[in-house]
Amino acid sequence: MSAGELLYQNINSKVPISKAEYEIFIDYFKAKVVKKKQHLIEQGQKNDKIFFIEKGLVFSYTMLENEDIQVIQFAKENHWISDLYSFISESKALFTIQALENCVVWEISKNELTKMNTLYPQMETFYRLNIQNAYAHTLLRLSNIYSTDAESKYNDLRTTQPDLLQRAPQYLIASYLGILPSSLSRIRNKKPMK
C-alpha cells in the first residue's frame, strides 16, 4: 500500500472523494515518523493537531496525582487520535499521547483543517462525522467504565481488538480497562467454564 493510501481509504469510507480531490487534500496534512516512546502531545501543553495512524500503535493517558497513569485510548492503524478538548478549546492538553511502537502518522493542524474545511465542504462533513464518532465512543467508554464488570470489559476488548492484547503491555491494558494488573492476570488465566 502506498504512503497515504490508508488515509485516502479512511476519508473515502465516510465521504466519497476522487483520487484527484485526495491529492489536493493531502497537501493539508504532514506525514511524520514517530519513534517508540516519543510523544505526539504532552499533558499541560496546548495541542492544535489531530493525528491519523498509518502504521503503528499509540495511546493517550493522563498522569494521576499519585504518578500512576490512566490510559484513555489506544489508536492503531486506520484510527484517529488527539486531545480534542485542547484542540477545540485551545486550552492545555488533558492527555499525553505516546507511541507504543515506531509509527507513521499523518498530522493536520487546526489552522490547516479550518482552511481545508472552508474550501471543501465534503471535508467539513468528514470532520463532523469523525467528531460525532469520537463523542459516541467516549460515551460508550464511560458507560462501560461505570456499568460493566472487569471480566466483561476484558472479553469485549478481546473480541473487538484482539491484536491490541498482543501489541500493548498488560499494565496499560489493565489501566485502560480500569482494573489492577493482578486482576487482569487473574481474568486472563481463568479457565472457561464447561
N, C-alpha and C positions, 0 to 999 in steps of 0.2 A: 504494500500500500504506500503510495507516495505521501510526502510530507503534506500535511493539511487535509488529506483525503477524509480522515475520520471527522474532522471539524466540518467539512462540507456535508458529509452524510448526516451529522447531528443536526445541522441547521436545516437541511433539506427534509429531514423527517418531520419537522414541525411547520415549516413554511416552504413550499416549493420554490426553488430558485434554480436558475440555469448555471452551468459552469461559468459562463461569461459574467453573470452577476456575482458569482462567488469570487472570481478573480478581482473584482472591484472591492468586495467586502474584506477580503483577506488583507488588503493593504492597511486596514484599520487595526489589525492585530499584529503582535510581535511574537515570534517563536523564541522560546527560551529553553536552554538546557539547565536543569536544576539537579545538583548533586544530592545524594542521600544525606539527610540531616540538615540540609540547607532550608532556611525559612523563606517563604514567599511573602508572608505578612507576620508582623510581630505585635503581640498584645500591647496595647498602650500607645501604639503609633497610628497615625492616620493611614487609611487604606483607600486608594482610588482605583483599584484594579479588580477585575474578575478573571478567573483562570479556567481554561479548558484543558483537561488532561488528555494528551495524545498518547503518552506512554508513561507507565509508572504508577505509583501509589503515593498519595499524600493524606495527611489527616489534620483536622483542626482541633485545637484544645484550648482550654483556659487553665491558667495556673491558680490553684486554690491557695487560701491563706496558709495552710499547713505545708505548702511547697509541693503537694501532690498535683497531678494533672487530671483534668476531667476531659475525656475525649468527646467531642461533639459530633464529628462527622469524618467519614473516610471518603475519599474520591479517587477512583481509578480510571482507567481508560474509558473515554466517551462520557465523562462526567464533568460537571462544572463545580467550582468551589470559590468562595470568597467569604469575607466578613461583610455580609450585606448591610448590617446595621451601620458600620463605619462607612461603607461605600455610599449608602443612600443619605445618611445624616451628616456626613463629613465630620464625624467625631472620631475619637480614638477607638481603635480596634478592640473588640472584646476578646478576640481569639488570636492565637498564633497558628499559622498554617505551615507545616513542616513536611518535607519529603521523607518518606519511608524507604524509597528506592530511588535510584537515578531516574530522572523524569525528563520528558519533553512536554512542555506546556505552551499553550497559546494564551497570551495575556492581552487584555484590552483595557485601556484607561477609561475613566468616567468621561473625560473630555472627548476622546475618540468615539466612544459609544454614543454620546449625545450627538455628535456630528453625524455619525452613520445613521442613527435613528431619525434624525431630522430630514436627511436626504433620501432615505429609503424606508418607506412605511412598512414594508414587509419585515424589516429587521427590528423595527419598533414592536411589531406583533410578536416576533420571535423572543425579544427581550421580555415582554409582558408575560408570555407563556412560561418562560423559564422562572420568572419571579413567582408566578402562581404555583408552579410545580414545587419550587423551594418552600413556599409557605405551607402548601398541603403536606409535604414531607415533614416539615417541622412540627405541625400539629399532630401528625401520626406518631412521630417520635415521642413527643410529650405525653400523648395518651398512653403509649406503650411503657414509658418510664414509670408512670404512676399506677397503671392498672394491669400490668402483665407480670407474672412471676418470672424469676430468673431462668428457669428451665425453658419456659415458652419463648422468652427473648432469644436464648441461645439457639433453640430449634428453628425459630424463624430466620435468624441470621444464617444458619447452616443451610436452610432451604433456599433463601433468596440470594445469598452471596457466598457460596461455599469456598471460592478461591480466596476470599478475604481471610478465612481461618488459616490458610497456608501462608499468606503473604505478610500478615501483621503479627507482631509479638502478642503472646497471650495476655500480658498485663495490660496492653492497650485495648484488646478485645474486651477484657473484663471491665475496664474503665468505661468503654463505650456502652456496655450493657448495664452499667451501674451496679456492678457486683464486685466482690473481692476476688482476687486471683485464685485464692484457695477454693472459693465457691465454684468458679469456672472449672477448675481442675476436677472437682467432685462431680459436676454435671457431665463433663466430657468422659469421665471414667465410669459413669453409671451404666450398668448393663441394662439393655432393653428388656422390658417385662415380656414374658411369653404368654 
